[in-house]
Amino acid sequence: MEGRWKKPGDVTNIPRASFLLQNYFPNSDEFLENGSFLKIRTVNLGYTLSRTKYFSSIRIYAQVQNLLTVSKYIGFDPEVSSTGGGNDQTAGIDYAAYPQARTVTFGANFNF
């Protein structure tokens, strides 16, 4: 707030403070961010027991989807777009869209 525009002649890239008017233009780069990210999408962990008293094998596993996203992006998820990218004017704008869900699955496979 210290370096914001206050009067004609001020040279700054921070708009004036106002409760009444929007201080940005939709086509400006004021809210442009680096959307680079590293994502761990799917992790599987399992163990197979061979030949037990009742089964020829048993496999026990766990899977996590969307485990981790590393980014400097301040929104929820740099990969999400509210419009799905269908509109050229709003592609990549998230409008605070929810991130992709993290899903945890546990299971077991029994072979007779």
Sequence and secondary structure as in RCSB ss.txt:
>XXXX:A:sequence
MEGRWKKPGDVTNIPRASFLLQNYFPNSDEFLENGSFLKIRTVNLGYTLSRTKYFSSIRIYAQVQNLLTVSKYIG
FDPEVSSTGGGNDQTAGIDYAAYPQARTVTFGANFNF
>XXXX:A:secstr
 TTS  STT   SS    SSS  S TTSSTT     EEEEEEEEEEEEEE  SS SEEEEEEEEEEEEEEES SS
S TT  TTTT STTTTT  TT      EEEEEEEEE 
